Amino acid sequence: MESLALDKTAMLHQLARDYAIKGLGEKNFDVIPYAGDVTLRAPLCPGGSATPLKGKENLRTVWWSPLPSLIGRVKVIDSFVNEDNTAVTIEFHCKILNPSCTLRVVDRFVVNNEGKIISQENFFDPRAVTNPV
């Protein structure tokens, strides 16, 4: 049983790193394993973090569509898995091209038994993007 937990822990760490590096960094939405009914809370979504976006295709068209032209490189700091192996959090720096800034991001993902993200919440200070100096 402990071996299965270690395998799931490793899978969750990899999922988070792939999200940051292959998804955001390589600008490839399709490598992010979203469930069809995923929810996303993010400061830069319509309605902000208080109003979740729902559904994978809605994420693709509303949240993702401007990102490839805005994101530069991504540098992963670390990832953390909860004790129940149901959620993973990743800390990373995301270079924004316009306005030029670096966002210090912490993203939390809840993952179902099929390894799909069912819930995501982005935590970062959006002022560098919304009110550039």
N, C-alpha and C positions, 0 to 999 in steps of 0.2 A: 504494500500500500504506500509506503514512503517513497518508493521509486516512481509511482504514478504522480505523486504530488510534486516531486522534483522535475519530472518531465513537463507537467503543466506549468510550473513556475518558470522553467526555461522557455516554454512556448510563449508565455505572457510577456516576458522580457523581450523576446525576439519580435513579437507583434508590435510592441511599443517602439522599438528601435526601427523596425521596417516602416512604420507609419512616418516617423520623423525623417529618416534618411532616404528611403525609396519613394515614399508617398510625397511628402513636402519637398524634400531636397532634390529629388529627381523629377518632381512635378508629374507624378503618376497616380492619379486618383484610383485607378483600377487595382492597384496592389493593396489598397487599404481594405481589410476584410469587414466591411460594414454589412450588418444584417439589413434586410429590406425595410424593416420598421424601426431603424435606428433613430435615436433622438440626439440632438446636439445643442448644447448651450455654449454660447461664445459672446464675448463683449462686442464683437464687430458684426454680429448677425442682426437682421432687422428685429427690433424689440430688445436687443441686448441679451444678456445672460438670463434674464427673467422669462423670456419667451423662447422655448425650445423650437428648433426646426425639427420636423418629423419626416422620416422617410429618406431612403438612400438617394433616390433621384432628385428630391428636393435639396438635399445637401449638395449634390453635383451641380445643380443649376443656380442655386442661390449663394451658397457659401463658397464652393470650390471655384466657380467660373473665373473670378478675378485673381485668384491666388497665383497661378503659374507665371503671370507677368509681373507680379509684385515680389515674389520670394527669390532671394539669392541663396546663399549657402545656409545649411543647418548644422549646428554642432551639438551633439548629444552630450549631456553632463552625466546623467544617471537615470536609472529606472528602479521602480519599487513595486513589489507585488504584495497584495494584502494577504493576511493569514489564511483566508478561505480559498485562495487561488481563484477568485471571481473578478478581480479588478487589478489593473496595473496603472501606474502613474509614471510619466516620463518628464524629466526636466531637460530643456534644451534652449539654445539660443538660436533665434531665427533672424537672419539678415533680411531686412525689407529694403527693396531697391528705391521705391518712391512713395513717400519721402524716405530718404536714407536714414535708417536707424536699425537698432538691434532690439528685438523683443525678447525678453526673458520669460519663457513660457513653461508652464506646468500643465500638462494635459492628463486627465484621468479617464480611463476607459473601463466600462463594465462589459465583460465578455461572457457570452453564453457557452453552453457545453459543446457547441459545434465550432468554437473558436472565432465566432463573429462578434463584432462590436455592436452592442445593443444600446449603449449610452456613452456619450462623450461630453466632457465639460472642459473648456479651455479656461485657464487662469493666466491672465497677464494684464499689465497696465497698458491700455490702448492709447494713452495720451500722446505718445511719440508719433502715432499714426494720425490721430484725429486732430491734434493741435500741435503740429511740428513747430519747433522754435526757429 
